[in-house]
Amino acid sequence: MGAIILCEFPLSELADAIAARSWVLERVALLAMKGEAELKFVGTVRSARGRPACETIAIRVADVAGAEAIVTRWRSKARFFDDTTLRVLRIAPVPHADLPVPLIP
């Protein structure tokens, strides 16, 4: 079963956000060249009351163990991860039979 690493960081300090984004995307590119990971998306959430805007980078990995190993390695190497959230999501397959069938063709 696959996994997604979600890397979220605030955009309140633009220089730090640019450094974080560059660092993560460089690592993802290296992992992609080795066939270990794939960039899925980079998205931005607008700021809400009292919270800064944040950016999310999603990285697909073949399995949870590989994703957790990457997260552990990144946390040990990057100083900017103090303000960054790294989460591993297990991807659950959804059989087509479980999807709702449209009522109108």
ZAMARGU-4260 file (C-alpha; in steps of 0.2 Angstrom, whole numbers, plus 5000, padded with zeros to 4 digits):
<rodrens>
0) 5000/5000/5000 | 5007/5017/4996 | 5009/5033/5006 | 5009/5051/5004 | 5020/5063/5014
5) 5012/5080/5017 | 5025/5094/5021 | 5016/5110/5027 | 5025/5126/5032 | 5019/5144/5035
10) 5021/5157/5022 | 5023/5171/5036 | 5042/5172/5034 | 5044/5172/5015 | 5062/5169/5015
15) 5061/5154/5026 | 5046/5147/5015 | 5056/5149/4999 | 5071/5140/5007 | 5059/5126/5014
20) 5051/5124/4997 | 5067/5123/4988 | 5075/5111/5000 | 5060/5099/4999 | 5058/5100/4980
25) 5077/5096/4978 | 5075/5081/4989 | 5060/5075/4980 | 5069/5077/4963 | 5083/5066/4969
30) 5071/5053/4976 | 5061/5053/4960 | 5077/5050/4950 | 5080/5035/4960 | 5061/5029/4958
35) 5058/5031/4977 | 5045/5045/4976 | 5035/5056/4965 | 5029/5074/4968 | 5010/5075/4968
40) 5006/5093/4971 | 5011/5110/4979 | 4996/5120/4985 | 4993/5135/4996 | 4980/5138/5009
45) 4975/5156/5011 | 4976/5163/5028 | 4962/5161/5041 | 4958/5172/5056 | 4974/5173/5066
50) 4983/5160/5056 | 4996/5163/5042 | 4994/5156/5025 | 5003/5139/5022 | 5010/5129/5008
55) 5008/5110/5007 | 5019/5099/4996 | 5013/5081/4993 | 5025/5067/4989 | 5019/5050/4984
60) 5030/5035/4991 | 5028/5017/4987 | 5025/5012/5006 | 5022/5018/5023 | 5039/5012/5029
65) 5048/5021/5015 | 5039/5037/5019 | 5042/5036/5038 | 5061/5033/5034 | 5061/5049/5023
70) 5052/5059/5036 | 5064/5053/5049 | 5079/5057/5038 | 5073/5075/5034 | 5069/5079/5052
75) 5087/5075/5057 | 5094/5086/5043 | 5084/5102/5041 | 5084/5116/5053 | 5069/5124/5046
80) 5057/5110/5051 | 5054/5118/5067 | 5039/5127/5059 | 5035/5113/5047 | 5023/5099/5049
85) 5028/5082/5041 | 5014/5069/5041 | 5013/5052/5033 | 4996/5047/5026 | 4993/5028/5021
90) 4984/5027/5005 | 4969/5016/5006 | 4963/5008/4989 | 4944/5012/4985 | 4936/4998/4975
95) 4926/5004/4961 | 4911/4994/4967 | 4911/5005/4983 | 4909/5021/4973 | 4891/5029/4971
100) 4883/5025/4954 | 4876/5040/4945 | 4858/5040/4944 | 4857/5049/4927 | 4869/5042/4913
</rodrens>
